[in-house]
Amino acid sequence: MRLGVVVLAVVCVLPAFDVPAHAIVGGAPAKRADFPFFTVVGSGCGGSLVTPRRVLTAAHCLERASTHRVVSVGPRNVRRKVVRIAIHPVHLRAQARQQREFPPPIADVMILDLSRPVHGVPLARLATKDADAAGNVAITIGRGATDPRSDGAGAAPFKAGAVGVLADADCASLRTARERRWSLCARDPRAADPLARSPFTSACVGDSGGPLLVGGAIVGTVSWGPACGAERDAEVYASTIATRDFILAAKPVWRPELRGVPRLRGNLRVGAVVHCSYGWRVRPKREEVTFAIGGRVVQERRRTRFRLRRKDAGKPVFCAVGGSGPGGATGGTSPARRVARRV
């Protein structure tokens, strides 16, 4: 199960507002105005406004961000459309090698380019070296579920709670040097006490992509963790110190983006030539067009036209477009239409 939480941390002391020990899961309400850069991404992830036109979130939030391409920024819920998406290249390479969906691969960060700048909202800052030291107090915030049985739509009340940054040696989830380079861990300090009972302060479903701050600057974004505070294991965050250059890059390598959905053009009759019509907002390095008729693929190549045959009469036909490049891969499918018989 994927988890996510917006996590904020400060060194040694907490902010002036009172934060209870149990938050997010069984937590207490927090004020969005205290975290003005906090952003709701798509259909239910967390994020942070890092420039007026850029939101930082988790790469595994791609589906939620791309199917519902809107973000809501700050306490006034300023809405902007998402026009481009970039995923960290280390995450993309790890994802290509990984045969399972969970846990998300390393460098689990993604940036969203907005349709126009967000003005009047304080920006989140990215932390520099050594800000992620073990023992720092952290604060988790988010609008995700407070129960692991929820669908995590990111619409729960905004809540907050305290956790602590762990040393790599104390985080069993980070097993390799690569994982430790690109990640960090945090958990409720009470989890170290064998007499303490769950639930522990934790993120939950729908909070993915939110920030972990130290001294007011982001040191990580929520990647994955145990079941909403029911276990003692730490939560894993993608390190924004390791990924800082990507997050603030002047010219990121954007993921290919279709402009709308493909469409079938032409008369769908036996003997006619149909055309798969589409356009790119962000052009890929490689692209392919597939035609399928009656549930079977009949053409896979870059050609955008296909001549309908006698045996296709009466069957549904659609085209699918895929594109890939250094920034990732994407695709889309046209609505199906039925082939008529020759008149």
Secondary structure, 3 states (H helix, E strand, C coil): CCCECEEEEECCCCCCCCCCCCCECCCEECCHHHCCCEEEECCCEEEEEEECCEEEECHHHHHHHHHCCEEEECCCCEEEEEEEEEECHHHHHHHHHCCCCCCCCCCCCEEEEECCCCCCCCCCEECCCCCCCCCCEEEEEECCCCCCCCCCCCCCCCEEEEEEECCHHHCCCCCCHHHHHHEEEEECHHHHCCCCCCCCCECECCCCCCEEEECCEEEEEEEECCCCCCCCCCEEEEECCCCHHHHCCCCCCCCCEECCCCEEECCCECCCEEEEECCEEECCCEEEEEEEECCEEEEEECCCEEECCHHHCCCEEEEEEEEEECCEEEEEECCCEECECCC
